[in-house]
Each structure stands twice: as structure tokens, then as C-alpha cells.
Amino acid sequence: MLFQNDRAALRKKLIEDRLNLPHRLDLAAQLQEVLRVWLVQRREQTIGAYWPIKGEFDPLPALYRWSEAHPDRRIGLPVVDKQHGTLQFHVWYPGCPMEEDAYGIPKPKDTETFQPQMLLVPCVGYGPAGLRIGYGGGFMARTVSEMEPQPVMVGVGYAHGFLPLLKAQPDDVPVAAMLTEEGLVWSAE
């Protein structure tokens, strides 16, 4: 059995499990609905998200529907600032010009940058009290630490990734809320 705090082993196992989830498309549809309903109550007008990789939940359809309701709402996708090891968020919309970043992940090409009020962050795994396991590069933690005001961080992922014995590590940045296909499973608000 994997130790709950061997993050590299946990990441590998959780990604493999996520890719092999039975009915993952059904789970994604459920999480789309959870996210759409949850966003209705929110006041933020700008949200930074991510391009889904390795079987991650795709938040972009729900976010696009959210943005359609008000013309001032903006969605952003991350672009790596290699010099600082942080992320900048560039406006994304369906059909906007895209190109691959250094990691082979699509990013908006030549669109405006902005600082999001909320960040939807993918969770490879998650634990109690808003603990989150990402991919281990530290991009999100460095990015959020430099933002002023800091955005509300919201984790999204599948319920299979819950690790009840997960312990915080020094560089962990907890999420303010965690959404899965089962609904809102954690909120600090």
C-alpha cells in the first residue's frame, strides 16, 4: 500500500486510476452540472482555469456557459512564465487561436492577460481541510503567492482522488472549496 504522503507515488497511482475510471464521461457530466450550479451563487467575474490533460475533468464547457450569462465575465487559461516559474492567465474563448506550450499543452495565442478573481485548479488528489495534490511543479503555489489580491482557489476533481490521511507539506496551498461529481465536498467559506 502506498503511504499517504509519498506524493510522487500517489500522483502516479491516482492519474492511472483516473484514466481507468469506469464511466468517467458520466462522472464528468455530473461534475459539469455541479460546477454550473455552484457558479450561479458566485460574484467573481474572472476565472482562471486549465486545459485538461491526463484524464482531468474539463471545466471549460461549464465556464463558457457561465461567461455567456454576462458579457463582462472572462475565462483565462495559464501560460507558463519560464523566467519566474509562475503562470499568467490569458483570455480564452471557444475558437480563440491556440498554440502548444513547452509542455505540449494548448494555450491561448496572443490574447489579453488578466489576474483572475478565482482559480479553478485540477486535483490529482485531495484531502481534508482543502489539501490538494497537483502535478508537483509548484507553479500554482508560486503564482498564487505573488498575486495581490489573492484569488479564491477552487479544486475540481473526481471523488476517487480523496485521501483521508493526507498530511500537509510546507509548500501546500489549500483550496477554499473542493468540487467533485458528488457536489461541494469542502468549503472554507
SULJO-V64307 format. One record per residue. N is the residue number from 1. RES is the residue in one small letter. SS is DSSP state (H for helix, E for strand, - for the rest). Layout:
# SULJO-V64307
n = <N | N>
res = <RES | RES>
ss = <SS | SS>
This chain:
# SULJO-V64307
n = <1 | 2 | 3 | 4 | 5 | 6 | 7 | 8 | 9 | 10 | 11 | 12 | 13 | 14 | 15 | 16 | 17 | 18 | 19 | 20 | 21 | 22 | 23 | 24 | 25 | 26 | 27 | 28 | 29 | 30 | 31 | 32 | 33 | 34 | 35 | 36 | 37 | 38 | 39 | 40 | 41 | 42 | 43 | 44 | 45 | 46 | 47 | 48 | 49 | 50 | 51 | 52 | 53 | 54 | 55 | 56 | 57 | 58 | 59 | 60 | 61 | 62 | 63 | 64 | 65 | 66 | 67 | 68 | 69 | 70 | 71 | 72 | 73 | 74 | 75 | 76 | 77 | 78 | 79 | 80 | 81 | 82 | 83 | 84 | 85 | 86 | 87 | 88 | 89 | 90 | 91 | 92 | 93 | 94 | 95 | 96 | 97 | 98 | 99 | 100 | 101 | 102 | 103 | 104 | 105 | 106 | 107 | 108 | 109 | 110 | 111 | 112 | 113 | 114 | 115 | 116 | 117 | 118 | 119 | 120 | 121 | 122 | 123 | 124 | 125 | 126 | 127 | 128 | 129 | 130 | 131 | 132 | 133 | 134 | 135 | 136 | 137 | 138 | 139 | 140 | 141 | 142 | 143 | 144 | 145 | 146 | 147 | 148 | 149 | 150 | 151 | 152 | 153 | 154 | 155 | 156 | 157 | 158 | 159 | 160 | 161 | 162 | 163 | 164 | 165 | 166 | 167 | 168 | 169 | 170 | 171 | 172 | 173 | 174 | 175 | 176 | 177 | 178 | 179 | 180 | 181 | 182 | 183 | 184 | 185 | 186 | 187 | 188 | 189>
res = <m | l | f | q | n | d | r | a | a | l | r | k | k | l | i | e | d | r | l | n | l | p | h | r | l | d | l | a | a | q | l | q | e | v | l | r | v | w | l | v | q | r | r | e | q | t | i | g | a | y | w | p | i | k | g | e | f | d | p | l | p | a | l | y | r | w | s | e | a | h | p | d | r | r | i | g | l | p | v | v | d | k | q | h | g | t | l | q | f | h | v | w | y | p | g | c | p | m | e | e | d | a | y | g | i | p | k | p | k | d | t | e | t | f | q | p | q | m | l | l | v | p | c | v | g | y | g | p | a | g | l | r | i | g | y | g | g | g | f | m | a | r | t | v | s | e | m | e | p | q | p | v | m | v | g | v | g | y | a | h | g | f | l | p | l | l | k | a | q | p | d | d | v | p | v | a | a | m | l | t | e | e | g | l | v | w | s | a | e>
ss = <- | - | - | - | - | - | H | H | H | H | H | H | H | H | H | H | H | H | H | - | - | - | - | H | H | H | H | H | H | H | H | H | H | H | H | H | H | H | H | H | - | - | - | - | - | E | E | E | - | - | - | - | - | - | - | - | - | - | - | H | H | H | H | H | H | H | H | H | - | - | - | - | - | E | E | E | E | E | E | E | E | - | - | - | - | E | E | E | E | E | E | E | - | - | - | - | - | E | E | E | - | - | - | - | - | E | E | E | - | - | - | - | E | E | - | - | - | E | E | E | E | E | - | - | E | E | - | H | H | H | - | E | E | - | - | - | - | - | H | H | H | H | H | H | H | H | - | - | - | - | - | E | E | E | E | E | - | - | H | H | H | E | - | - | - | - | - | - | - | - | - | - | - | - | - | - | E | E | E | E | - | - | E | E | E | E | E | - | ->
